[in-house]
Amino acid sequence: MHDLLNQNPALFYAAVGLFGLIVGSFLNVVIIRLPRMMEAQWRASAAEILGQPATPEDTAALNLSQPRSCCVHCNTPIRARDNIPVISFLLLRGRCASCGATISWQYPLVEFMAAAMSLVVAARFGPTPFAGFALLYTWMLLAAAVIDWRTQFLPDALTLPLLWLGLLLSLGHAGGVAQVDPATAIIGAAAGYGVLWLVFQLFLLVTGKEGMGYGDFKLLAAIGAWLGWQTLPLVLLLASLAGALVGGGLMASGQLARGKPMPFGPWLAIAGWLGLVAGDTISRAYLSFAGLS
C-alpha cells in the first residue's frame, strides 16, 4: 500500500483530501455536541450532589452518534444526500432542505479547513507513519480551536488525549513515528503548561483577574509534547501576534468590546499546527530577516 501511494501521488492526495472532508463533517458534530454533553454531565453531577432530581434534558441520550443530526431550526433529521461535506451546502445554497432556514457557514468552513489542512500535512510528510498521527493532531487542534472560539472553553476530552498521545508517540521517535524523543517531549509538555501557568499567576497577582483558562495550559502542554520545548517560543510568538491582530481588528470594528475576553486557544491551536508543518521554515525566515543567520 505504501509503495502504491508513493508511485501514485495523485491517488494519495485524493484519498487524504476526501477523508479530510469526511472527518471535517464529523468534527462539526464534535464541535456542536461535545460542549452540550459536558454541560449536561455537569448539571447532572450538580443535581446529584445537591440531592435534586436531574432534568429530562440532562438524562436524554446525547453523544457523538445519537440522536441523528437534524436541523437546529425545525429538528428535521438531515437526509444522507443533504449531508455530503461542502457539496450539499452549495447545492442547498446554505439553507435547510426542509424549512429553508439559513445553515451556519461553520459547517462547510470546518469541512473545507479539515481537507485543506490534511492536504498540507500530506504534502509535508508524505505517505509515512508519522503523517497519520500528524493528521490526528491536526484534526484535534481544529476541533479545539472552533470549540474555544464558540464557547471560550477547551474540553479536557480533547486536550488531555492529545497530550498523552504526544508523550506516548515520542517513545517511537527512533522508528519515525514522532518528531521528538521522550526527554524533549516531556520537557516540552512541562514547559508548555508551566509557562502559561506562570503568566496566569502573574496576571492574577497584578490585576486581580484571570487572564486565561486552564485549558490553554493543557493545550500548550500537548503542543509541547508533540513538537518539543524548542518550538514553544515560536508557537507563543505566533499565537500572541495572531491574537493581538485579530483582537485589535475586532475592537476597532466594534465587534469586540474593550475588556471583553477573547479566547486564546484558537491562536495556540493555529500556531501549534504551523509549528508542525512549517516551524523550521518560519524560524529560518525570521532569523534571516533579523540578520541572525
N, C-alpha and C positions, 0 to 999 in steps of 0.2 A: 504493500500500500504506500509506504514511504517513497519507494522508487517511482511508483506511478505518479504521485503528486509532484515529485521532483522533475519528472520528464514532461509533465503537463501542467505548467504553472497556471494556465487559464482555468483548468478544472479546479485547482487548489483555491484560487481566489473566488471563483464562482461558488464553491461549496462554503467557504468561510463567509462570504457576503450573504448568502441565503440563510445560513444558520444564524448569522448575526441578526438578521431581520426577525427570525422566529424567536430568538432569545429576547430581542427588544420588546416583542409583544408580551412575553412572559414578564419581563421587567416592569411593564406598566401595571400588571396585576400586583406584583410585589410592592410597587410604589404606592398604589392606592390602598391595598388591603393590609399590609404589614402594620402601619400605624394604627389602623382601626382594630386589628386583632390585639395589639398590645394594650390599647386603651381599654378594650373590653376586659382583658385579663386584669388590668389594674383596678377597674371598678368592681369586678367580681371579688378580688382579693380584699379590697377595702370593705365591701359589704360583709364578707365573711368575718373579718376582724371586728367589725362593729356589731356583728350579730344581726345584720339586716338581710332580708331576702334579696337575692340577685334579681335584677330586672330581666324580662324576657329578651330584651335586646342583647344583654350580656351573655345569656345562656344559649342564644341562637347559634347554630353551626356556621362558623365563618373561618375559612382557612384559604390557602392559596389555590385550592382546587374546587371548593364548594362555597356558595352556590355558583351556578354558571354566570359568566359575565353578562351583564344586562345594561341597558341604557339608564343613566343616572337620573333621567327626567321622567321616563314613562315606565321604567322597570321591565321593559320587554326584553327577553333573552336575545342575545345577539346571534344571528344565524352564522354558520360557518363561512358562507360566501361573503358575508359582510365583515368578516374578521381577518381578512388577509392583510398582513402588515403593509402599511403605506398605500397599497393599491386600492383597498376598499375605501379608505378615507378620501382618496382622489375621485373615485367613481361616484361616491355618495356626495361629493362636493362639501365634505365636512359636516354632514347632517345625518341624524338618526334616520334609518330606513323606515321606522315605524311612526314616529311622532314629528319628525322634521326638525327637532331641536338641534342646536349647534353642538358639535363634538369638539372637545378641547384639542387644541393643537399639540398638547403634550404628547398625545398618543403617537402620531406619525413622527414627531421630532425625536422621541426616545427610540423608536424603531430605527429611524434613519441614523441616529448617532451610534447606536449599538452596531449597526452594519458598517458604518464608516470607520469607527474606531477599531473594529475587528479586522478590517482590511489593512489598516495601518500596522497593526500588530503582525498580521500575516506577512506583510512586506518587510517588516523589520526583522523578524525572526525565522521566517520560512517554515516549512513543514518539519519542525523539530519538536522534541518532547516539551521543551520549555514554552513553546508557543501556546500549547493547550492551557497551561497554567497561567500564562500571561493573558489569555482571553478571559479566563475566570476572574482574574484580578481586575481586568478592565470592566467587565460587566458588574461586578460588585461595587466598584467605585462609582460607576454611572448611577446605579440604583441608590446608593447612599447619598450622592450629590443631589439628586432630584428630591428625595425624601426630605433632606435637610432644608432645601430651598422652599419646599411646600409647608413644612411643619416646624422648622427650626429644631429638629430632633434627629439624632443619629442613632439608630437602633443597635443595641448590642448584638442582635441577631445577625447583623452584617459585619460590624467592626471586629468583634471577637473571633469569629471563624476566620476572617481574613488575616488577623494577627497570628493565630495559631497555625494556619496553613503556611504562612510565610516562614515561620520558625521551623516547622517540620520539613518544608521543602529544602531548606538550607542544608539539611543532612545529606541531600543528594547533589550537592554542589559539584563534587568530583565527577558525577555522571552526567552533568549538563542539564539538570532539571531545575537549577536555581542559579541566580546571578551572583549570590554572595555565599560565603561559608558560614557555618554556625556561629562562630565568635562574632563576626561582623553583623549578622542578623540579630543576635541577642543584644549587642551594644546598640544597634540601630533602634530596636524596639524600646529599650530602656531610655535612650536619649530622646526619641520622639515623644514619649509620654512625659518624661521629666522636664523637657524644655518648656512645653506648653503649660504644664502644671505650675512651673516656677513663674511664668508670665502671668498666669491666672492669679496666683497668690500675691504677686507684687501689685497687680492692678487692683485687687481687692483691698490691699493694705492702703494704697494711695487714695482710691476713690470711694471705697466702701461698697462698690458694686462688682458683680460678677461679669467679667468681660467675655467669657465663652463658656461652653458646657464641657462636661467630662467626655462626651462623645468625641470632641475634637482631639483630646489627648489620645484616646484609643485609636482613632483613625490615623493619626500621625505615627503612633507606635506600630500600627500594621504596615504603613508605608516604609518605615524604617526597617522592619523585619524583612520586607521584600527587596528593598534597594540598598540597605546598608546605611550606616551612620554618615558616610561621606557624602551622600546625596541630600541629606536633610537640609543643609543650608540653602541649597538651590531650591528645594521644594518650598521652604518657608519664604524665601525671597519672591518666588513666582506667585505664591498664594497671596502674600501681602500686597504685592503690586496689583494683582487682578482684583482683589477685594477693594483696595483703595480706589482704583479707577472706576469700577462698576458702582461702588457706593457713592463716590463723588458725582458720577453722572446721574444716578437716581435722585440724589438730593438736589442737584442743580435743576433737574426737570420736575421736581416737586413730587416724585413718586415715592420718596423715602423721607419721612420727617426727621429733622435733626434730633438725635437722642434715641431714635427708634432702632432696636437691634437688627443687625443683618447677619444671617448665618455665615460662618467661616468655613464650614465643612465642604461646600461646593468648590471653593477655591483650593482647599487642600487636596480634594479628590482630583481636580484638573491638573494641579501641579504634580501630584503623585503619579498620574498617568504619563504626563510629559517627561517626568524623570525616568520612567521605564523605557519609553520609546525613543527619547531624544536627549536624555540627560547629558551624555558626553558631548554631543554636538552643541547644545546650548552653552555648556561650560566652556568649551573651546572658543566659541564665538564671543563670549563675554570677555575671556582673557585676552583674545586678540584685539577686541575693541578697546579694552582698557590699557593695551600696550604691555601686558604682563606676560606675553608669550611670543 
